Amino acid sequence: MAAIGTLPVLFATGNHAGRPAASAVGKGGLYACSTHSLIYQTDGSSWSTWATLTGTGLSDPMTTRGDIIVRNASNVTARLAIGSSGKVLQSDGTDISWQTPSGGGFATGATNVATDESTSSTSGTGLATAQTVVITVNTKVLVTTGADAYMSSGSAFVQTSFALSGANTAAFDEQRKWRSLTDTSGVQGSRTAYLSGLTPGSTTFTFQVYTSTGTAHFRYRTLIVQCLD
């Protein structure tokens, strides 16, 4: 029987009934017996006890599909059941648990209104059918507004943009607008604005429009909010 350093090589493992004849194993061979928790060694003609197996090894506390094994708050190996749908595994620096994601998690919200509605407002305003997206943001989002716009008569500059309320607040902002000159024939367009440095939390995005003069009509209006972190 070959040896590694001064330790003989383990020949086989099994229960006592499965232990081979000592003469069938090379001298010095070992057999780990699960029946008696012993390791036997052969001298080529008979087996003798070489060592006693101690400890029970790692027991499996898991019972259900999706379970995982953790060290709990008592520093004991324990079962952690699978979290409910949508939960994620999080650490508080000491223990782990299933939690609802705190950030936007790349969430997306959208609203579309096809109805033709008009306004004469020369500052940001909502239309008869309010359009809002309420979403839990983290710090960065993309916001797209767009519409098909035309004038009742004459021509004017029309704009779409949005306002924020909730965890983040901001009024209608021309720097985030889609703007175009249109007349009674109409024009269609959209713009995507990038916002960063937001305060994490539930934020309401409200679609708003305005016209530089006259009465402007807006239809097929779109508001899309995409979280980036």
Secondary structure, DSSP 8 states (H G I E B T S, - for coil): --EETTEE-EEEEE-GGG---GGGS-TT-EEEETTTTEEEEE-SS-EEEEEE--S--------STT-EEEE-TTS-EEEE----TT-EEEE-SS-EEEE---S-TT-EEEEEE---EEE--SS-B--SS--EEEEEE-S-EEEEEEEEEEESSS-EEEEEEEEEEESS-B---GGG-EEEEE-TT-EEEEEEEEE-S--SEEEEEEEEEEESSS-EEEEEEEEEEEE--
